Amino acid sequence: LYFSAQEGIVFCYRIKGLQYEMTVCVDISQPISSLIFSPDYTILLIVTKQGTIYTYKPAHNGEAVKLLDACSSCFLSADFLTPGNKYCVSVAISGEVQVWLLEDGTCLSKLSLGIEENIT
């Protein structure tokens, strides 16, 4: 079970029967808005409230890698394009939908929906 806290920490709970162990997986020092696992559970997308998207590979126990940084507008959400783990899609406050290559964060395609989200 993976859980994120307001402080930007992702925790992992390993549960066996009535026992559990909690560990800190990664600290990105930014408030987290969502966690999304790839279809095969090998990559975790971490979306921050500032609009930055990180990738984290739980099996490697390493650091989160910054994939995308909000430039002109913050990302509201992101998810994997299936099948596979090669691409993700994001939607920004500006109403722009983008497809990204997970390997290096290259923007492959974008579409403006022409609708801006008002967040208060």
N, C-alpha and C positions, 0 to 999 in steps of 0.2 A: 504494500500500500504506500503510495507516494502522496505527500501532503506539503503544501506551501504555506508559509507564514507571511504576514505583512512586512516583515523585516527583509524579505528577499531570500529566505532560507528554504531549501527543499529538504524535507525529512523523508526517510524511508523507515517504514514499520515492517519488520519481519515477524509474522504471526505463526505460531505453532501451538495448536490446541488452545490452552488458556494462558500461555506465555507469549510475551512479545518483547522485541528489542527495537529500540529507536536509535537511528543514526542520522547524522547530518550528511547529506549527499553533496550538496553544493550551496554556496552562499554567493549570490550575485549582487547583494547590497542594493537592490531596487525592489519596491513592492511588486508582487507578482499578481497578474490578473487571471492567468489560466495555465494549465498544464495539459498537454496533449501527447499521448503515446502514438507511435507509429503502429500500423496494423500488426507487425510482428513483435512489437514491444522492445525493439532494440534501441530506439531513439526517442527521447523525450523533448518536445518543444516546450520552451518556457517563454511565455509572453509577459512582459512587464507592463505596468500601468503607464510608464513613460513611452511605451511603444517599441521597445527593443525586443528582438526575438533571439533566443539562445537555443543551441542544441546541446543535449547531454546524453551520453551513452552510459547507462547504469552498469553494464557489464565491465566497462573499462575503469570505473571508479575515478575518473579524472575530473578535470574542471569543465564547466560549461563553456562552450565556444560561442562567441557573439556571431550570429548569422546575419542579422539585419538590424540596422539602427534607424529609428524614425528620422526622416529628413524633413520633409515639409509637413507631414501630418503623422499622428500616432496610429499604430496598428491597433485595431479593435480585437482582432482574433486571427488565428492561423490554424491550419490543419494540413494533414498529409493528403496528397493526391494518390489514390490507389489504382492499381496494385503497385506494390513496391514502396521504397523509401527514398526515391531519388528526387522527388519534387514536393514542394508545399505551396499552398495558396494562402494569401493573406487578404484581409479587407481593412482599409484605413478609414479614419474619421472622415476624410475627404470624399469617401464613396468610391475610391479606387480599389479594384481587385487586381492582384498581381500573382503571377506564378513564378516561383523561385527554384533554382537548382540548389539542393541542400549541400552539395559538395563544397561550394565556395560562395553561395549567396548571390549568384548572378541572376538578375531579373530577366526572365525569358519572355514574358508577355504581360501586358496590363490592359485593363479595360476600365474606363470611367463610367460609373453608373449615373453620374450627374446628381447624386443625392448626398448631401453632407449630413453627418450625424451630429446632433447638438448634445454635448455632454456637459452637464452642470455639476 
